[in-house]
Amino acid sequence: MLNFELYNPTNLVFGKGQMEKLADLVPKGAKILLAYGGGSIFKNGIHEQVINNLKGHEIVEFSGIEPNPHFETLMKAVAIVKEQKIDFILAVGGGSVIDGVKFISGAVNYQGDPIEILQKRILIKENAVPFGTVLTLPATGSEMNSGAVVTIESTKEKLAFGGSALFPKFSITDPTVIQSLPKRQLQNGVVDAYTHVMEQYLTYPHEGHLQDRIAEGILHTLIEVGPKVVEDPANYELASNFMWSCTMALNGLIQKGVPSDWATHMIGHELTAMYGIDHARTLAIIGPSLYKVMFETKKAKLAQYGKRIFNLEGTEEEVANEAINKTVEFFHTMGMDTKLSDYTKEYNNTAEFIVKRFEERGWKGLGEKQNVTLEKVKEIVEMSY
């Protein structure tokens, strides 16, 4: 295995009824910025639960954090934190709200223009405003990691950042909250988590046997419960296994000591920024095409994946190819369209635009071997049309 350090200080508070612990988790006497997205937390009663459990605290509310949170919106919250002398931030929502709060947390005390955090991928290692989360939509794993993605609306860029100071102090994850979620969001959550695992697993054979088996366990679980939880989100067994799988997919554990890819995400982010396509759906568009274009690099691991996840038999080449087909079938089962043309008819120059963007940023080699060149990126995107 590769050398690694494992650090995850987030206190994950999992299960039904755990909102009652919120009062003990938030620092005594803290002045709180309560950050959320739209109005769903009012409809499902979560807003009322949060307020009731924070009696005695001074609370300033900030709403309107978008799916794929906008830098421009988050900077308004940064100004409020500074003006109101906020001590603690509470993110109530899904991955977008939590990612947005991570940016707010890191930007408040950043010495310089906060846009640099995104454009220069500045690591936030200190002086962040402490924050916690109440998860309402399982998908991204942001509730137990220190990474995030934010969109700069003015330039249509979706950029990742992170740092050791951006772990939530705590995250309350109650599986019963998914009961009121639309099917589309549940479908997205399953595919997002599945692809998170694939980015860390589907590289090349290595000595991280335990990481592989844990990753495969998450994939098996998502295949088993994913289609069912979309139809029956009130089923606590399904909901709890779905939520925990999403957290485990990206809390850092399965990435330690092994190579990882993330090219699917880097390309997919551009599709969200350009066309507003749901993040998970961009992954379902790009992932299979990337596996095909990078087939020779990934063939051995694709074959392992095909044998262990789908019980396929045959030659390495046959199993690896069929594993890609089975992945696409699963995405279709989860309600995903897997071609860009299913979402927009204005796709003809997409590949050239993305390649130009990557070239401007100096991203000339992505993936676990840095061999997803700009030429390969073009091929992957064009195959996704």
One Martini backbone bead per residue (centre of mass of N, CA, C, O) as a GRO file, in nm:
protein
  385
    1MET     BB    1   0.101   0.033   0.012
    2LEU     BB    2   0.051   0.346   0.054
    3ASN     BB    3   0.112   0.611   0.209
    4PHE     BB    4  -0.064   0.743   0.510
    5GLU     BB    5  -0.321   0.965   0.639
    6LEU     BB    6  -0.565   0.957   0.908
    7TYR     BB    7  -0.817   1.222   0.922
    8ASN     BB    8  -1.126   1.239   1.135
    9PRO     BB    9  -1.309   1.468   1.347
   10THR     BB   10  -1.593   1.388   1.294
   11ASN     BB   11  -1.906   1.387   1.453
   12LEU     BB   12  -2.113   1.120   1.401
   13VAL     BB   13  -2.478   1.141   1.416
   14PHE     BB   14  -2.669   0.847   1.404
   15GLY     BB   15  -3.015   0.857   1.354
   16LYS     BB   16  -3.301   0.853   1.505
   17GLY     BB   17  -3.351   1.148   1.701
   18GLN     BB   18  -3.067   1.323   1.698
   19MET     BB   19  -3.156   1.624   1.718
   20GLU     BB   20  -3.156   1.640   2.037
   21LYS     BB   21  -2.824   1.689   2.036
   22LEU     BB   22  -2.771   1.979   1.932
   23ALA     BB   23  -2.740   2.148   2.195
   24ASP     BB   24  -2.467   1.987   2.276
   25LEU     BB   25  -2.294   2.045   2.007
   26VAL     BB   26  -2.324   2.332   2.041
   27PRO     BB   27  -2.182   2.593   2.153
   28LYS     BB   28  -2.195   2.775   2.416
   29GLY     BB   29  -2.317   3.093   2.325
   30ALA     BB   30  -2.345   3.086   2.032
   31LYS     BB   31  -2.340   3.252   1.729
   32ILE     BB   32  -2.565   3.174   1.461
   33LEU     BB   33  -2.546   3.045   1.136
   34LEU     BB   34  -2.826   2.962   0.939
   35ALA     BB   35  -2.788   2.737   0.668
   36TYR     BB   36  -2.967   2.727   0.350
   37GLY     BB   37  -3.180   2.689   0.097
   38GLY     BB   38  -3.474   2.640   0.058
   39GLY     BB   39  -3.808   2.521   0.168
   40SER     BB   40  -3.790   2.217   0.267
   41ILE     BB   41  -3.736   2.258   0.584
   42PHE     BB   42  -4.034   2.353   0.627
   43LYS     BB   43  -4.204   2.112   0.516
   44ASN     BB   44  -4.043   1.877   0.704
   45GLY     BB   45  -3.963   2.027   0.998
   46ILE     BB   46  -3.654   2.093   1.044
   47HIS     BB   47  -3.649   2.388   1.120
   48GLU     BB   48  -3.811   2.360   1.382
   49GLN     BB   49  -3.620   2.161   1.521
   50VAL     BB   50  -3.373   2.342   1.527
   51ILE     BB   51  -3.488   2.582   1.682
   52ASN     BB   52  -3.580   2.419   1.936
   53ASN     BB   53  -3.263   2.317   1.983
   54LEU     BB   54  -3.163   2.652   1.998
   55LYS     BB   55  -3.235   2.759   2.257
   56GLY     BB   56  -3.050   3.059   2.354
   57HIS     BB   57  -2.970   3.133   2.073
   58GLU     BB   58  -2.827   3.331   1.840
   59ILE     BB   59  -2.994   3.376   1.519
   60VAL     BB   60  -2.884   3.369   1.178
   61GLU     BB   61  -3.031   3.374   0.863
   62PHE     BB   62  -2.943   3.178   0.556
   63SER     BB   63  -3.063   3.176   0.234
   64GLY     BB   64  -3.020   3.038  -0.104
   65ILE     BB   65  -2.855   2.792  -0.148
   66GLU     BB   66  -2.749   2.635  -0.411
   67PRO     BB   67  -2.722   2.424  -0.635
   68ASN     BB   68  -2.430   2.463  -0.679
   69PRO     BB   69  -2.282   2.683  -0.526
   70HIS     BB   70  -2.242   3.027  -0.519
   71PHE     BB   71  -2.005   3.253  -0.470
   72GLU     BB   72  -2.183   3.509  -0.465
   73THR     BB   73  -2.369   3.410  -0.235
   74LEU     BB   74  -2.152   3.338  -0.017
   75MET     BB   75  -2.037   3.631   0.017
   76LYS     BB   76  -2.284   3.731   0.174
   77ALA     BB   77  -2.231   3.549   0.421
   78VAL     BB   78  -1.951   3.651   0.490
   79ALA     BB   79  -2.046   3.936   0.563
   80ILE     BB   80  -2.233   3.852   0.797
   81VAL     BB   81  -2.025   3.717   0.979
   82LYS     BB   82  -1.860   3.974   1.020
   83GLU     BB   83  -2.082   4.177   1.116
   84GLN     BB   84  -2.217   3.965   1.343
   85LYS     BB   85  -2.014   3.783   1.486
   86ILE     BB   86  -1.984   3.485   1.419
   87ASP     BB   87  -1.912   3.159   1.572
   88PHE     BB   88  -2.131   2.969   1.414
   89ILE     BB   89  -2.212   2.711   1.176
   90LEU     BB   90  -2.523   2.585   1.026
   91ALA     BB   91  -2.586   2.316   0.820
   92VAL     BB   92  -2.900   2.273   0.632
   93GLY     BB   93  -2.862   1.990   0.424
   94GLY     BB   94  -2.688   1.918   0.164
   95GLY     BB   95  -2.400   1.928  -0.011
   96SER     BB   96  -2.429   2.224  -0.104
   97VAL     BB   97  -2.459   2.357   0.172
   98ILE     BB   98  -2.202   2.241   0.296
   99ASP     BB   99  -2.007   2.351   0.087
  100GLY     BB  100  -2.081   2.646   0.131
  101VAL     BB  101  -1.992   2.652   0.432
  102LYS     BB  102  -1.698   2.589   0.382
  103PHE     BB  103  -1.641   2.848   0.237
  104ILE     BB  104  -1.727   3.045   0.450
  105SER     BB  105  -1.535   2.943   0.670
  106GLY     BB  106  -1.265   3.004   0.496
  107ALA     BB  107  -1.322   3.314   0.398
  108VAL     BB  108  -1.343   3.505   0.643
  109ASN     BB  109  -1.004   3.475   0.718
  110TYR     BB  110  -0.896   3.537   0.449
  111GLN     BB  111  -0.589   3.656   0.303
  112GLY     BB  112  -0.774   3.781   0.056
  113ASP     BB  113  -0.919   3.667  -0.223
  114PRO     BB  114  -1.157   3.418  -0.208
  115ILE     BB  115  -1.136   3.319  -0.509
  116GLU     BB  116  -0.860   3.172  -0.468
  117ILE     BB  117  -0.961   2.913  -0.337
  118LEU     BB  118  -1.059   2.816  -0.622
  119GLN     BB  119  -0.845   2.900  -0.847
  120LYS     BB  120  -0.587   2.792  -0.643
  121ARG     BB  121  -0.646   2.576  -0.433
  122ILE     BB  122  -0.667   2.652  -0.133
  123LEU     BB  123  -0.564   2.550   0.172
  124ILE     BB  124  -0.754   2.500   0.469
  125LYS     BB  125  -0.580   2.490   0.798
  126GLU     BB  126  -0.696   2.766   0.922
  127ASN     BB  127  -0.922   3.001   1.053
  128ALA     BB  128  -1.191   2.868   1.073
  129VAL     BB  129  -1.521   2.851   1.099
  130PRO     BB  130  -1.712   2.680   1.283
  131PHE     BB  131  -1.900   2.369   1.200
  132GLY     BB  132  -2.214   2.218   1.125
  133THR     BB  133  -2.451   1.941   1.055
  134VAL     BB  134  -2.768   1.881   0.878
  135LEU     BB  135  -2.877   1.615   0.711
  136THR     BB  136  -3.112   1.587   0.410
  137LEU     BB  137  -2.905   1.471   0.169
  138PRO     BB  138  -2.784   1.200   0.039
  139ALA     BB  139  -2.438   1.177  -0.144
  140THR     BB  140  -2.142   1.338  -0.100
  141GLY     BB  141  -2.007   1.328   0.208
  142SER     BB  142  -1.965   1.624   0.335
  143GLU     BB  143  -2.030   1.547   0.645
  144MET     BB  144  -1.716   1.371   0.641
  145ASN     BB  145  -1.540   1.609   0.511
  146SER     BB  146  -1.291   1.859   0.349
  147GLY     BB  147  -1.461   1.897   0.093
  148ALA     BB  148  -1.541   2.100  -0.212
  149VAL     BB  149  -1.792   2.270  -0.429
  150VAL     BB  150  -1.784   2.564  -0.646
  151THR     BB  151  -1.959   2.819  -0.820
  152ILE     BB  152  -1.878   3.049  -1.077
  153GLU     BB  153  -2.107   3.223  -1.238
  154SER     BB  154  -1.951   3.437  -1.415
  155THR     BB  155  -1.762   3.178  -1.549
  156LYS     BB  156  -1.867   2.884  -1.537
  157GLU     BB  157  -1.733   2.749  -1.264
  158LYS     BB  158  -1.635   2.430  -1.117
  159LEU     BB  159  -1.470   2.414  -0.795
  160ALA     BB  160  -1.228   2.277  -0.596
  161PHE     BB  161  -1.179   2.227  -0.235
  162GLY     BB  162  -0.986   2.253   0.087
  163GLY     BB  163  -0.911   2.123   0.423
  164SER     BB  164  -0.849   2.052   0.761
  165ALA     BB  165  -1.056   2.296   0.858
  166LEU     BB  166  -1.327   2.153   0.690
  167PHE     BB  167  -1.440   1.995   0.912
  168PRO     BB  168  -1.688   1.897   1.075
  169LYS     BB  169  -1.769   1.881   1.405
  170PHE     BB  170  -2.060   1.787   1.310
  171SER     BB  171  -2.312   1.522   1.220
  172ILE     BB  172  -2.648   1.493   1.148
  173THR     BB  173  -2.787   1.158   1.065
  174ASP     BB  174  -3.121   1.111   0.954
  175PRO     BB  175  -3.293   0.882   0.763
  176THR     BB  176  -3.593   1.004   0.782
  177VAL     BB  177  -3.554   1.261   0.589
  178ILE     BB  178  -3.604   1.109   0.300
  179GLN     BB  179  -3.919   1.083   0.272
  180SER     BB  180  -3.955   1.385   0.116
  181LEU     BB  181  -3.801   1.309  -0.129
  182PRO     BB  182  -3.741   1.310  -0.439
  183LYS     BB  183  -3.657   1.080  -0.667
  184ARG     BB  184  -3.427   1.233  -0.809
  185GLN     BB  185  -3.252   1.275  -0.551
  186LEU     BB  186  -3.215   0.977  -0.485
  187GLN     BB  187  -3.084   0.894  -0.748
  188ASN     BB  188  -2.846   1.085  -0.726
  189GLY     BB  189  -2.728   0.977  -0.460
  190VAL     BB  190  -2.655   0.694  -0.556
  191VAL     BB  191  -2.470   0.776  -0.803
  192ASP     BB  192  -2.274   0.952  -0.655
  193ALA     BB  193  -2.166   0.740  -0.459
  194TYR     BB  194  -2.080   0.530  -0.667
  195THR     BB  195  -1.871   0.718  -0.810
  196HIS     BB  196  -1.693   0.770  -0.571
  197VAL     BB  197  -1.594   0.483  -0.555
  198MET     BB  198  -1.484   0.453  -0.846
  199GLU     BB  199  -1.258   0.673  -0.821
  200GLN     BB  200  -1.105   0.482  -0.590
  201TYR     BB  201  -1.117   0.186  -0.746
  202LEU     BB  202  -1.101   0.240  -1.074
  203THR     BB  203  -0.784   0.162  -1.171
  204TYR     BB  204  -0.555  -0.049  -1.034
  205PRO     BB  205  -0.386  -0.292  -0.923
  206HIS     BB  206  -0.325  -0.356  -0.569
  207GLU     BB  207  -0.257  -0.376  -0.204
  208GLY     BB  208  -0.560  -0.272  -0.120
  209HIS     BB  209  -0.765  -0.501  -0.012
  210LEU     BB  210  -0.952  -0.366   0.196
  211GLN     BB  211  -1.044  -0.128   0.028
  212ASP     BB  212  -1.175  -0.295  -0.192
  213ARG     BB  213  -1.384  -0.441  -0.008
  214ILE     BB  214  -1.524  -0.189   0.093
  215ALA     BB  215  -1.601  -0.075  -0.179
  216GLU     BB  216  -1.766  -0.324  -0.269
  217GLY     BB  217  -1.971  -0.305  -0.039
  218ILE     BB  218  -2.092  -0.037  -0.128
  219LEU     BB  219  -2.179  -0.120  -0.411
  220HIS     BB  220  -2.365  -0.352  -0.330
  221THR     BB  221  -2.555  -0.180  -0.154
  222LEU     BB  222  -2.648   0.020  -0.374
  223ILE     BB  223  -2.768  -0.196  -0.563
  224GLU     BB  224  -2.969  -0.309  -0.354
  225VAL     BB  225  -3.107  -0.024  -0.233
  226GLY     BB  226  -3.150   0.195  -0.447
  227PRO     BB  227  -3.419   0.119  -0.598
  228LYS     BB  228  -3.586   0.087  -0.329
  229VAL     BB  229  -3.555   0.373  -0.193
  230VAL     BB  230  -3.704   0.529  -0.414
  231GLU     BB  231  -3.986   0.371  -0.349
  232ASP     BB  232  -3.901   0.342  -0.008
  233PRO     BB  233  -3.802   0.590   0.207
  234ALA     BB  234  -3.953   0.484   0.481
  235ASN     BB  235  -3.747   0.266   0.495
  236TYR     BB  236  -3.511   0.232   0.733
  237GLU     BB  237  -3.318   0.021   0.622
  238LEU     BB  238  -3.270   0.159   0.353
  239ALA     BB  239  -3.200   0.450   0.448
  240SER     BB  240  -2.955   0.380   0.630
  241ASN     BB  241  -2.779   0.238   0.413
  242PHE     BB  242  -2.771   0.471   0.218
  243MET     BB  243  -2.651   0.694   0.400
  244TRP     BB  244  -2.391   0.539   0.487
  245SER     BB  245  -2.278   0.495   0.204
  246CYS     BB  246  -2.240   0.794   0.132
  247THR     BB  247  -2.037   0.853   0.356
  248MET     BB  248  -1.826   0.619   0.299
  249ALA     BB  249  -1.752   0.705   0.001
  250LEU     BB  250  -1.630   1.017   0.133
  251ASN     BB  251  -1.439   0.994   0.424
  252GLY     BB  252  -1.137   0.855   0.322
  253LEU     BB  253  -1.094   0.548   0.368
  254ILE     BB  254  -1.080   0.418   0.062
  255GLN     BB  255  -0.824   0.616  -0.022
  256LYS     BB  256  -0.621   0.482   0.151
  257GLY     BB  257  -0.329   0.358  -0.007
  258VAL     BB  258  -0.449   0.452  -0.290
  259PRO     BB  259  -0.544   0.510  -0.590
  260SER     BB  260  -0.685   0.789  -0.783
  261ASP     BB  261  -0.883   0.983  -0.999
  262TRP     BB  262  -1.141   1.223  -1.086
  263ALA     BB  263  -1.204   1.283  -1.392
  264THR     BB  264  -1.510   1.261  -1.400
  265HIS     BB  265  -1.555   1.509  -1.221
  266MET     BB  266  -1.401   1.729  -1.377
  267ILE     BB  267  -1.583   1.702  -1.628
  268GLY     BB  268  -1.866   1.714  -1.499
  269HIS     BB  269  -1.849   2.003  -1.387
  270GLU     BB  270  -1.870   2.139  -1.665
  271LEU     BB  271  -2.162   2.052  -1.730
  272THR     BB  272  -2.292   2.201  -1.498
  273ALA     BB  273  -2.183   2.487  -1.564
  274MET     BB  274  -2.304   2.494  -1.863
  275TYR     BB  275  -2.614   2.326  -1.817
  276GLY     BB  276  -2.727   2.235  -1.521
  277ILE     BB  277  -2.657   1.954  -1.453
  278ASP     BB  278  -2.673   1.718  -1.257
  279HIS     BB  279  -2.413   1.583  -1.108
  280ALA     BB  280  -2.479   1.277  -1.127
  281ARG     BB  281  -2.547   1.289  -1.437
  282THR     BB  282  -2.260   1.357  -1.531
  283LEU     BB  283  -2.135   1.091  -1.432
  284ALA     BB  284  -2.315   0.904  -1.614
  285ILE     BB  285  -2.198   1.022  -1.875
  286ILE     BB  286  -1.875   0.999  -1.834
  287GLY     BB  287  -1.779   0.733  -1.707
  288PRO     BB  288  -1.817   0.518  -1.939
  289SER     BB  289  -1.635   0.670  -2.143
  290LEU     BB  290  -1.377   0.661  -1.976
  291TYR     BB  291  -1.353   0.351  -1.958
  292LYS     BB  292  -1.320   0.317  -2.266
  293VAL     BB  293  -1.078   0.506  -2.329
  294MET     BB  294  -0.921   0.369  -2.058
  295PHE     BB  295  -0.914   0.054  -2.086
  296GLU     BB  296  -0.616  -0.042  -2.069
  297THR     BB  297  -0.563   0.083  -1.786
  298LYS     BB  298  -0.850  -0.056  -1.651
  299LYS     BB  299  -0.897  -0.359  -1.718
  300ALA     BB  300  -0.818  -0.517  -1.461
  301LYS     BB  301  -1.023  -0.368  -1.270
  302LEU     BB  302  -1.276  -0.421  -1.433
  303ALA     BB  303  -1.263  -0.728  -1.400
  304GLN     BB  304  -1.284  -0.734  -1.096
  305TYR     BB  305  -1.552  -0.585  -1.082
  306GLY     BB  306  -1.716  -0.784  -1.255
  307LYS     BB  307  -1.676  -1.034  -1.072
  308ARG     BB  308  -1.756  -0.909  -0.781
  309ILE     BB  309  -2.030  -0.753  -0.860
  310PHE     BB  310  -2.153  -0.937  -1.134
  311ASN     BB  311  -2.048  -1.231  -1.184
  312LEU     BB  312  -1.848  -1.255  -1.413
  313GLU     BB  313  -1.748  -1.429  -1.717
  314GLY     BB  314  -1.423  -1.474  -1.864
  315THR     BB  315  -1.232  -1.279  -2.002
  316GLU     BB  316  -1.088  -0.996  -1.929
  317GLU     BB  317  -1.208  -0.839  -2.166
  318GLU     BB  318  -1.505  -0.929  -2.136
  319VAL     BB  319  -1.553  -0.841  -1.843
  320ALA     BB  320  -1.476  -0.543  -1.873
  321ASN     BB  321  -1.690  -0.470  -2.085
  322GLU     BB  322  -1.943  -0.572  -1.927
  323ALA     BB  323  -1.907  -0.387  -1.680
  324ILE     BB  324  -1.987  -0.132  -1.826
  325ASN     BB  325  -2.271  -0.222  -1.909
  326LYS     BB  326  -2.372  -0.270  -1.615
  327THR     BB  327  -2.338   0.020  -1.522
  328VAL     BB  328  -2.539   0.144  -1.719
  329GLU     BB  329  -2.780  -0.022  -1.626
  330PHE     BB  330  -2.784   0.092  -1.342
  331PHE     BB  331  -2.827   0.385  -1.417
  332HIS     BB  332  -3.098   0.332  -1.556
  333THR     BB  333  -3.239   0.217  -1.304
  334MET     BB  334  -3.175   0.516  -1.167
  335GLY     BB  335  -3.274   0.730  -1.402
  336MET     BB  336  -3.038   0.758  -1.608
  337ASP     BB  337  -2.894   0.945  -1.836
  338THR     BB  338  -2.592   0.876  -2.069
  339LYS     BB  339  -2.633   1.141  -2.250
  340LEU     BB  340  -2.598   1.463  -2.346
  341SER     BB  341  -2.838   1.466  -2.561
  342ASP     BB  342  -3.059   1.427  -2.327
  343TYR     BB  343  -3.013   1.750  -2.223
  344THR     BB  344  -2.886   1.866  -2.500
  345LYS     BB  345  -2.848   2.035  -2.831
  346GLU     BB  346  -2.572   2.218  -2.742
  347TYR     BB  347  -2.292   2.005  -2.780
  348ASN     BB  348  -2.074   2.030  -3.015
  349ASN     BB  349  -1.847   2.226  -2.835
  350THR     BB  350  -1.777   2.096  -2.560
  351ALA     BB  351  -1.497   1.966  -2.583
  352GLU     BB  352  -1.339   2.219  -2.666
  353PHE     BB  353  -1.409   2.388  -2.416
  354ILE     BB  354  -1.290   2.201  -2.198
  355VAL     BB  355  -1.003   2.187  -2.304
  356LYS     BB  356  -0.949   2.489  -2.280
  357ARG     BB  357  -0.990   2.510  -1.977
  358PHE     BB  358  -0.770   2.308  -1.892
  359GLU     BB  359  -0.536   2.452  -2.028
  360GLU     BB  360  -0.560   2.721  -1.866
  361ARG     BB  361  -0.511   2.553  -1.584
  362GLY     BB  362  -0.300   2.306  -1.640
  363TRP     BB  363  -0.479   2.040  -1.720
  364LYS     BB  364  -0.287   1.775  -1.877
  365GLY     BB  365  -0.321   1.541  -1.634
  366LEU     BB  366  -0.529   1.291  -1.547
  367GLY     BB  367  -0.562   1.073  -1.303
  368GLU     BB  368  -0.384   0.804  -1.167
  369LYS     BB  369  -0.156   0.857  -1.425
  370GLN     BB  370  -0.182   1.124  -1.587
  371ASN     BB  371  -0.332   1.005  -1.884
  372VAL     BB  372  -0.557   1.226  -1.909
  373THR     BB  373  -0.557   1.391  -2.166
  374LEU     BB  374  -0.676   1.624  -2.372
  375GLU     BB  375  -0.739   1.417  -2.592
  376LYS     BB  376  -0.903   1.230  -2.405
  377VAL     BB  377  -1.114   1.431  -2.317
  378LYS     BB  378  -1.233   1.473  -2.596
  379GLU     BB  379  -1.313   1.178  -2.642
  380ILE     BB  380  -1.499   1.144  -2.397
  381VAL     BB  381  -1.703   1.366  -2.464
  382GLU     BB  382  -1.779   1.273  -2.750
  383MET     BB  383  -1.882   0.988  -2.653
  384SER     BB  384  -2.119   1.138  -2.472
  385TYR     BB  385  -2.324   1.243  -2.700
   0.00000   0.00000   0.00000
